[in-house]
């Protein structure tokens, strides 16, 4: 048995489903297969680096991602005997579906080698087998505040993504709703868990803010902001759905330090068809307010101009003005979500000492306050409740 119960024969059978692996193997004998766990933590899946050594000393490396019922049950606090694994299956299958779309495009996503969807994850595990960036790139990091140049680079890659995905018939994925927040309504559970921690940290600030957002902290609002508004305008597109720094890989400089160049966007299990500006807004929301406000017009110009540059037939409905509107709509969603980011990030901050934890909480509190306040201004400006009522 391999790490975390992964049998070697399962690894080999998975590799054999990949045409890329078969081309590299090309009659050579396998001397050694070594899977090692890359994701020590994680709520949904286990990610392995798989290295295969052949008899001529050549090597094949890839990433093998497998949904984990054990991790999911523990993360969601469910009873093992009565656990509902349907959300885990939905999220894994969505990532498989997304990779089938992405493999038709020239995008900033890992190259897919093979994948398998699941019907019952408790009995038959699915998988995603994909390109490895180990040794050449590193995770950007969820605690890393984006610089101005990084904001521009992400905007450029997302603009190109929208242009490339336009080559794929929209009807092949237009029915996709956001699986985590809308199809399964799992965000509401997280909100209920983490909002109290935010209010406890600073009731004077966050009590009124969360109270004003309370009417919009529900699945109906999530659906409208993430999909409904873009669909009403006829400008929906493929959206990653969880584009923070923990789901982004950057290339390494020659000295091993992280560069500003994006290598790949990873973890596509919450992808959907809807407001594609949600991805850019999510990433920018992790920058400090000064940087975000300074860069908003610059990055939206970069996003939109890159889309025009790479799109063979630009959508006439997707104007620069509509691009701004979609960004504003997405920022409302970011403000709602930042109610729980404070709790998530402080819960997953590792073994910090008391002083470092206090500093982290103060930093996150300022960031949370700024994003929520900007979102509330837009909610009032657009009269969000009327938009939802008339949808």
N, C-alpha and C positions, 0 to 999 in steps of 0.2 A: 504493500500500500504506500502511496506517496503522501505528501503533506496534506493535512486536513481531509484525509480519507479519499484522495484521488488515486485510483488504481492506474498503474502504468499501462495496462492494456487499453484502458479508456483513452489515455493520452494518444497512444499509437493509432487506435481506431479513428479518433478525431482527426489526427494529422492526415490519415489516408484519404479523407474526404476532400482534401485540398489539392486542386490541380497544381497550384504553385509549389507545394511540397513535393508532389510527384515529379515535377520537372526538375527540381533540385536534386532529388534522390536519384532519379535516372539510372536505376539498376544497382546503385551502391548499397552496401550493407550498413545497417544501423548498428553502431557500436555501443552507444549510450544515449539514454533519454533522461534529462534532468529537469523536472518542473520545480520551480521555487515560487513561493507566495510573495507577490509584490504588495498586495493590499492587506496589511495587518489589521486594518479596521474596515469599515464599510457595512452598510445596512442591507444590501441586496445581493451582492455577488462576491465571489472570490476571484481575484485576478492573478494568474500565474505567468511567469516568464518561463517558456519552454525552450530548452536548448537541445538540439539533436546533433550528435557527433557521428560522422560516417567513417567507413574504414579507410578512406584516403585523407583523414584528418580535416576534411571540410566540415562546415557547420551550417545549420539552419536554425534561426531563432524566430520566435513568434510569441504573441500574447494569446493566452487562452482564458476566456472569461466565462465563468459558470455561475448561474443563479444558485444561491445558498439558502435553503429553507431554514437551516439552523440560525444563520445570522439574521435573517429576516424576523423570525419568531422572537429572538432575543431583543432585537432593536425595537420591535413594536410592542413588546411586553405581553405577548400572547401566550396562552396555554398550549403546549405542544400537541396535546391530544385533540384540541378543538380549534387549532389554528386555521385561519382563512388564508390560504396561499394564492388565491385568485389574483390579488394585486401583484404579487411577485411574478406570476406567469404573464400577466398583461404587460408589465414593464420589460421583462426580458424579450417577449415576442415583439414589442414595439421597436426595440433596438435592432433586432434582426430585420424587421421591415424597413427601418430607416437606412440600414447599411445597403439594402438592395436598391434603394433610391440613390444613395450617395455613390455607389459604385458605377453609376451611369454618368457621373459628373467628375469634373476636375476640381475637387474641393479640398479644404483643409480638414480632412478626416482620415483616420487610419485606413489603409488598404485592407479590404475584406478578403480573407482566404477561404472561409467556409463558415456556415452558421446552421443552427438547428433550433427551431421553435419547439415549445413544449405544450402538451395538453394537460399533463398532471405532473408537476415538478417534484412531487413527493415520490413518484415512481420512476420517472425517466427525465434525467437532467438534460436540458438543452445546453447550447454553448455558442460563443462567438469566437472564432479564430481569426486573428488579425495581425497586421504589421506591428513590429516592435520598434520602439524608439529608444530603448535602453542603451546607454553609453553615448548616445548622440543628442539627447534632449532630457529635460527635467520638467516636472510639474511646476506650473507657475506658482501655485500656492494660494489657498483661500484667505490667508491672513496677509497676503502681499497687496499693498495699495498700488493700483496701477499708476504709472507715470503718464505724462502727456503723450510721449511717443508710443507707449504701449496701447493707449486708447485709440490712437490713429491706426496702428497696425491691426488691431482687432476690428475696427470699423471697415478697414480695407478688405480684410478676409471675409467678413460677413456680407459686405456688398457684393463681392465676387460669388459667394455662396448663393445668394438670391438669384444672381444672373445665371449661374450654372444650373440651378435647380429648375429654372424656367424651361430648360430643354426637356424635362420629364413631364409627361401629360399630368395636369393637375388632378384629373379625375382618379388617378391611381392612388392618391393619398389625401384627397380633399376631405374625406369623411373622418380623418383622424382628429379626435379631440385630445386635449392634454390628459394623459393617463393618470398622473399622480394627483393633481389638484381637482380635476373635473370628473373623469370617469370613475375614480375610486374615492374622491373626496378625502384624501389622506392629509391634505394641508390643514383642514379644519381641526383635525386631531392634534396636529403639532401646535397650532395656534392656542388651543385650549391648554396645552401643556406649558408653553413658553411665555405667553403674554403676562401671566402673574409674576414671573421673574423680572420682567422689564418694569412693571409697575412698582414692584418691591424695591428695585434699585433707585428709582426716582419717581415717586408717586405724583409730586407736584407737576413735573414735566409731562410724564407719560400717561397719567390718569386721564386728563382731558383729551390728549391725542388719540389714545386707544378708544375712548368713548365716542369720538367723532367718526372713527373708522369702523366701529362695531356694526353699523347697518350694512357695510360693504364687505365684511369678513365672512363671506359665504360662497358656496359653490356657484350660485347663479351669477354673482359679480365676477368671480374668477373666469367663468366661461365667456362672459361678454368681453372682458378686457383682453383676454388671451386669444380669442377667436372671433366672437360675434361682431365686434366693431369692424375688424378687417374684412370679414365676410360680407358685411353690409355694404362696404365700399367696393367690394369685388377685387381686393388686392391681397388676399391671403396667400401664404407661401409656407414652405417648410421652415420650421423653427426648432432649434435645439432644445430649448425648454429649461436648461439648468446651467447657464454659461457663466459660472463664477471661476475664479482662478484655480480651484481644485479640479476642474474639468478641462483644463487647458495645458498643453505641453509647449514649452518654448525650446528653441534650439540652443545648444551650448556654444560659447565662445571657445577659441583654441586653448585658453587657460582653464577651461572647465566651468567658468562662471556662466550664469544665465544671460542670454542675449534678449533683445526686444523682438526677435523674429519668431512668429508663431509657427510651430511645427505641426500641431494638430489640435482639433477640438475632439474630446473623447466623451464617453458616457452619454449615448444618445437614447437612453431608455425612456426619457420623458419628452421625446420629440413629438411634434404635432403639426397640423396645418392651421395657420392662423396669423397672428401679428408677429412678423419676423423681427420687428424692431425691439421686441421683448428681450432678445438675446443681447443686443447692444446696451439696452437700458440696464439689464441685470449686471453686466460687467462694469459699466460706469458707476453704478450705485455703490460699488466697493471702493471707489476713489473718494478722497475727501471732498467736501462740498465745494471748496475753492477751485480745485482742479476740475471737478465735474461741470460747474457753471462756466468756467473759462472755455472748456473744450467742447461743450454741447454742439454749438453751431459748426465748429471745425470738423468734428467727427461725423456729424450728419451729412455735411458736404462731402466728406471722404466716402462715406457709405454710398450715398446716392450717385456720385460721379463715377465711382468704381462699378456700380451696378450698370450704369449707362455704357461704360466703356466695354464691359464684357458681355452684355446681353445682346444676343443677335436680333431680337425683336422686343425692345422695351415696351412694357405695358403702359399704354397712354393714361390709364387710370392712376398709375403710381407716379404722381408728380412730386416735386420737392416739397410742396405744401402738405400733401398727404403723408409724405415721409415724416414730416414734423409732427403731424397730428397723431400718427401711429406711435411715435416716440412718447408723446404726452400721455396717450392712453396707457402705454406700457409702464410709464413712470408711476402712474396711479397704482398699478399692480405691484410694483416694486415697493412702494410705500406701505402697502398692506402687508406684504411679505416680511418687511424688515421688523415687524412686530415680533416675529419669532426667530429671526436671525440672531438677535442678541442672546437669547437662551441657548440656541444651538451652538454658537461659536464659543460661548463661555463653558458650556458643558463638554466640549470637545477640544479643549485647549491644552490637554496633557497635564503633566505634573508641575504646574507653575507654583512658585512660592507666593506668599500672600501679597507682597508688594507688586510683583509682576501681574498677578491677577487683578489687582485693584487698578493698575494702569491700563490693562486691556479693557476692563469694564468701562472705564471712563472714556476711552477712545471710541469704543463701540457705541456707547450711549450718545455721544456727540454725533456720530455718523448716522445712527438710527433716527435721532431727532431731526437731523437735516433732511434726510430722505423722506420721512413721514410728513414733515411740514411742506416740502415741495409738492408731494402728492396731494395733500389736502387742498393746497391752492388750486391745483389743476382740477380736482374733484368739484370744487366750487365753480371754477371758471366754465367748465363744460357742462355743469349740472348733471353729474353722472347718474343720479337717480332717475332723472327724466329720460336719459338715453336708454337706460335699462328697461324702464317701464314701456317705452315706445318701440323696443327692439322686436 
